[in-house]
Amino acid sequence: MNTQDVPHESGTPDRRAIERVVADVERTQRAKDAEGFLALFHPDALWTTAHGKVLLGLDAIAEFTRAVLPAAVWDGDVTYEVAHVRFLRPDVAAVKVRQVYHSAEGDTEGAPLYVMTRQEDGRWLLHACQNTEVRTG
C-alpha cells in the first residue's frame, strides 16, 4: 500500500468530504444548477471540458457554465462515482471519477480527473479538472 494513501483510506473524513463534492457535482449537473456547481470550484481553478475547451479561473468557468449548463439537453440521468482517490499531499488529492450518462439510446461515459485542494476551513474544492469523453470502438 502506498504510504500516501494510509492516512486517507476509504471512510476517513477527507475521503468522505471528497465523495460529497463529487456527489454535489452529480446533483448540480442533474439539476442544471450553475450556481451550485460553481460553488464547488477554487477561485483559481482550471477546467478542461470533455471536448478540450480550456477554462482558466472561476470567471471563465462561470461564463461557460452559465451559458451551457441551464440549456443542456439530455433525456436520461447522469451518475458520478469516485473510482480512485490518491492523496498527493494531505491537502491535495487526485480524484478519478466514472461519469455515466444513462439514456434510452444507451449509456455514454466520461472519465474526469479532479485535482482537489482542502481549504483552511476544511472544505475540499475542485482546483484542476480534466473531463475526458470515453469513446468505444
N, C-alpha and C positions, 0 to 999 in steps of 0.2 A: 504494500500500500504506500502511495506517495505521502510523505510526511506533511505536505501542504494540505492534504485532504483530511488528516486526522482530526484537527480541532473543529472541522466543519462538516462532519458526517451528516447523513440524512437524519432529519429530525431535530437538528440544532436550531437555535433561534435565528441565526443568519440564513441558514438554508430555508427555513420556513418563510422568512421575510422575502427572500428572493422568489420563492414559489408564489407568494402572494402578489408580487409585482407582475409576474408572468400571467397569473390569473386575472389581474387587473387589465393587462394588455388584451386578453381574450374578451373580458367583459366590455371594455370600451370599444373594441372593434365591432363586436356583435351589436352594441347599442348605437354605433356610429357617433360616439361621444368624443368629439375632437378635444374638448377642454379637459375631460378626464384623462384621455390618452396623453395629452401634452404635459399634464401634471406629473407624469412618470419619468420625465427627462431631466437630466442635469442641464443647467443653462448653457454650458459649453459642449453640449452633445454633438455627436457626428452620427448621421443616419444615412445608410445607403439602401435604397429601395430594391425590391426583387428584380427590377428592370434596370438597375445600375445608376439611377439618379442619385447624386451625392448632395446631401443637405448638411451644411456646416452651421452649427449653432441653433439654439432654440427658435430664434426668429425665422430662419429658413424652414425649419421643421414645421413650425406653426403655420406659416403661409401655405406650405404644401398640404398639410393635414387638413386645415380648414377648407381648402378648395376641393380636396379629393374624398375624404372620409364621409362627410354627410351625403354626398352624391353617389357613393359606391353602391353598385347593384350586384347582389348575388342572391341566389334562390335557395340557399341552404344555411347551414351553420358552419362556424369556424371553431376549431378547438386548438388550444396551445398546451403542450405538455413539456415540462422540463425533462430533457433527456440526459443531461450531464451538467454538473457544476464542478469547475476547477477553480479553487481559490488561488489566485496568483500572489496575493498578499492578503492579510486579514481583512483589509478594506476594499479589495478589488477581486471580482470574480468573473470568469468567462463562463457563460451560460449557453449551452446548446439547447435549442428548442425544436420540437417537432410541431409544425403548424399544418393543420389539415382543413381544407375547405370541403365540406360534405355537400353534394348537390345531387339532383336527380340524374344528371349526366355522368356522375361518377366523382370520385374524390380527386383533388389535386393537392399537392403537398409543397410546403416551403420548409427550409432548414435554416432559420435565423440563428445568428450568433450575437448574443448581447454581452458586451463588457459592461458590468455594473459596478458602481462605486458606492460604498457606505459613507453617508454624510456624518457630520459631527453629532447630529441629533439622532443617529441610528438608522435613518431611512436609507434604503437602497434605491438608487436611481439608474436609469439607462444612460450610459455615457458614450459608448461607441458601438453602433449596431450595424450589422450587415444582414439583410433579408434576402435569401437566395431561393429562387424558384427551383424545385426539383423536377427535372424532366425525365420522363420514362422513354425507353426505347433506344 
